[in-house]
Amino acid sequence: MSKPKRAERRTENVQRRGSGHLLTDPRLHPLIERYGPAPFHPNPVGIRPPFRTLVGSIVGQQLSGKAADTIWQRLEARYPIEPQALYQATPEDLRSLGLSRAKASYIIDLSRFALEGGLEGIETQPDHEIIAHLTRVKGIGVWSAQMFLMFGLGRPDVWPVLDLGIRKGAEKLYGVTTKADLLELGERFRPYRSHAAWYLWRVLETQ
């Protein structure tokens, strides 16, 4: 079997196991039946470029998906999404694309961090080390680091309790209203908490 085929099968197996693990939860069961397997897989299958993923995370902070996409398209049209190019960009030019002053600063700081080797080998580190490492960069907090783990590296067991969508989905589906209760809820979904989080986001789509 070729390497791409093995990787694809491995991804499908993890997605199937994750969904199977959660099917025992009667509240998640209908969501799994409706939306199918959550799109997470084991590192290192299908990794997106870390720098590009993190720039996208900064661009999208506190914006609607449509607004973030518009700014991303402008940024991508103006610059290669590479550390050297964005490090040399001026804050004024980045702001002209629709980025806030703070986000322009964050992207330049992330570019410096990447040029200094800060992202090298990051995909091999455990989740907690990646979060600690990335939150040293201006503009990347715990939430952004967790989104990177989930959607950049496809890590299957991340539980982003700071995410508003997760909190709203958990409140609607389980009546959970506090951070402590949300953390406790997550324990039942290990080692596939990313999968459970993905279905909680889907809860809001059914409203």
C-alpha positions as CSV (number, residue, x, y, z in Angstrom):
1,M,0.0,0.0,0.0
2,S,1.4,3.5,-0.9
3,K,2.2,6.0,1.8
4,P,-0.7,8.4,0.9
5,K,-3.1,5.5,1.0
6,R,-1.8,4.4,4.4
7,A,-2.1,8.0,5.7
8,E,-5.7,8.2,4.3
9,R,-6.7,5.0,5.9
10,R,-5.1,6.0,9.2
11,T,-7.1,9.2,9.2
12,E,-10.3,7.4,8.4
13,N,-9.7,5.0,11.3
14,V,-9.2,7.8,13.8
15,Q,-12.2,9.7,12.6
16,R,-14.3,6.5,12.8
17,R,-13.0,5.7,16.3
18,G,-13.7,9.2,17.5
19,S,-17.2,9.2,16.2
20,G,-17.8,5.7,17.6
21,H,-16.5,6.7,21.0
22,L,-19.0,9.6,21.1
23,L,-22.0,7.7,19.7
24,T,-22.6,6.3,23.2
25,D,-23.7,9.9,24.2
26,P,-27.4,10.2,23.4
27,R,-27.2,14.0,22.9
28,L,-24.3,13.8,20.5
29,H,-25.6,10.8,18.6
30,P,-28.1,12.7,16.4
31,L,-25.3,15.2,15.5
32,I,-22.9,12.5,14.5
33,E,-25.6,10.8,12.4
34,R,-26.3,14.2,10.7
35,Y,-22.8,15.5,10.1
36,G,-20.7,12.4,9.9
37,P,-17.1,12.0,11.3
38,A,-15.4,15.1,12.7
39,P,-12.4,16.2,10.6
40,F,-9.6,15.3,13.0
41,H,-6.7,12.9,12.5
42,P,-3.4,12.0,14.1
43,N,-0.3,14.0,13.7
44,P,1.5,14.0,11.2
45,V,-1.3,13.3,8.6
46,G,-2.4,16.3,6.6
47,I,-0.6,19.0,8.5
48,R,-1.2,22.5,7.3
49,P,1.8,24.9,7.3
50,P,2.1,26.2,10.9
51,F,2.9,29.8,9.9
52,R,0.1,30.1,7.5
53,T,-2.4,28.6,9.9
54,L,-1.3,31.0,12.7
55,V,-1.5,34.0,10.5
56,G,-5.0,33.0,9.6
57,S,-5.9,32.6,13.2
58,I,-4.7,36.2,14.0
59,V,-6.6,37.6,11.0
60,G,-9.8,35.9,12.1
61,Q,-9.7,36.9,15.8
62,Q,-13.1,38.6,16.8
63,L,-14.3,38.8,13.2
64,S,-17.1,37.1,11.3
65,G,-16.0,34.4,8.9
66,K,-16.9,36.6,5.9
67,A,-14.9,39.6,7.2
68,A,-11.9,37.4,8.0
69,D,-12.0,35.8,4.5
70,T,-12.1,39.2,2.8
71,I,-9.0,40.4,4.7
72,W,-7.2,37.1,4.2
73,Q,-7.8,37.4,0.4
74,R,-6.4,40.9,0.4
75,L,-3.4,39.8,2.4
76,E,-2.7,36.8,0.2
77,A,-3.0,39.0,-2.9
78,R,-0.4,41.5,-1.6
79,Y,2.1,39.2,0.1
80,P,3.4,35.6,0.0
81,I,2.2,34.2,3.4
82,E,5.8,33.6,4.4
83,P,7.7,34.9,7.5
84,Q,10.3,36.9,5.5
85,A,7.7,38.7,3.4
86,L,5.4,39.6,6.3
87,Y,8.2,40.6,8.6
88,Q,9.3,43.2,6.0
89,A,5.7,44.5,5.7
90,T,5.0,47.8,7.3
91,P,2.3,48.1,9.9
92,E,0.7,50.8,7.8
93,D,0.5,48.6,4.7
94,L,-1.0,45.7,6.7
95,R,-3.6,48.1,8.2
96,S,-4.5,49.2,4.7
97,L,-5.7,45.7,4.0
98,G,-8.2,45.9,6.9
99,L,-6.1,44.7,9.8
100,S,-6.2,46.5,13.1
101,R,-3.1,48.1,14.4
102,A,-2.8,45.3,17.0
103,K,-3.2,42.5,14.4
104,A,-0.6,44.1,12.1
105,S,1.8,44.1,15.1
106,Y,0.9,40.5,15.9
107,I,1.6,39.3,12.4
108,I,5.0,41.0,12.3
109,D,5.9,39.6,15.7
110,L,4.8,36.1,14.6
111,S,7.0,36.5,11.5
112,R,10.0,37.4,13.6
113,F,9.3,34.4,15.8
114,A,9.2,32.1,12.8
115,L,12.3,33.6,11.3
116,E,14.1,32.9,14.6
117,G,13.1,29.2,14.3
118,G,10.3,29.4,16.8
119,L,8.0,27.1,14.7
120,E,10.6,24.5,13.7
121,G,9.6,21.0,14.7
122,I,6.5,22.3,16.5
123,E,4.3,19.6,15.0
124,T,6.2,16.9,17.0
125,Q,5.6,18.5,20.4
126,P,2.8,17.5,22.8
127,D,-0.2,19.7,23.0
128,H,0.6,21.4,26.4
129,E,4.1,22.3,25.2
130,I,2.8,23.8,22.0
131,I,0.3,26.0,23.9
132,A,3.0,27.2,26.3
133,H,5.4,27.8,23.4
134,L,3.0,29.7,21.1
135,T,1.5,31.9,23.8
136,R,4.9,33.6,24.1
137,V,4.0,35.3,20.8
138,K,2.1,38.6,21.0
139,G,-1.5,38.0,19.8
140,I,-1.5,34.3,20.3
141,G,-3.4,33.3,23.4
142,V,-4.6,29.9,24.7
143,W,-7.6,30.0,22.3
144,S,-5.6,30.7,19.2
145,A,-3.1,28.0,20.2
146,Q,-5.9,25.5,20.7
147,M,-7.4,26.3,17.3
148,F,-3.9,25.7,15.8
149,L,-3.8,22.3,17.5
150,M,-7.2,21.4,16.2
151,F,-7.2,22.8,12.7
152,G,-3.5,23.1,11.9
153,L,-2.3,19.9,13.4
154,G,-5.5,17.9,13.6
155,R,-5.0,17.0,17.2
156,P,-8.0,14.9,18.3
157,D,-8.1,15.7,22.1
158,V,-8.3,19.5,22.5
159,W,-11.1,21.0,24.7
160,P,-11.3,24.8,24.1
161,V,-13.4,25.9,27.0
162,L,-12.7,29.6,26.3
163,D,-14.5,29.3,22.9
164,L,-17.9,31.1,23.0
165,G,-19.4,28.6,20.5
166,I,-18.4,25.6,22.6
167,R,-19.9,27.3,25.7
168,K,-23.1,28.0,23.9
169,G,-23.3,24.6,22.4
170,A,-22.7,22.9,25.7
171,E,-25.3,25.1,27.4
172,K,-27.9,24.2,24.8
173,L,-27.2,20.5,24.7
174,Y,-26.2,19.7,28.3
175,G,-27.4,22.7,30.4
176,V,-23.7,23.4,31.3
177,T,-23.1,27.0,32.3
178,T,-19.8,27.2,34.2
179,K,-16.2,26.7,33.2
180,A,-15.8,24.0,35.9
181,D,-18.8,22.1,34.6
182,L,-17.6,22.4,31.0
183,L,-14.2,21.0,32.0
184,E,-15.9,18.1,33.8
185,L,-18.1,17.5,30.7
186,G,-15.0,17.2,28.6
187,E,-13.6,14.4,30.7
188,R,-16.3,12.0,29.4
189,F,-15.1,12.6,25.8
190,R,-11.4,11.8,26.2
191,P,-9.4,11.0,24.1
192,Y,-11.6,12.6,21.4
193,R,-12.5,16.0,22.9
194,S,-11.7,17.8,19.6
195,H,-14.4,15.7,18.0
196,A,-16.9,16.5,20.7
197,A,-16.1,20.2,20.4
198,W,-16.7,20.1,16.6
199,Y,-20.1,18.6,17.2
200,L,-20.9,21.3,19.8
201,W,-20.2,23.9,17.2
202,R,-22.7,22.1,14.9
203,V,-25.3,22.5,17.6
204,L,-25.5,26.2,16.8
205,E,-26.0,25.5,13.2
206,T,-29.2,23.6,14.0
207,Q,-30.9,26.6,15.6
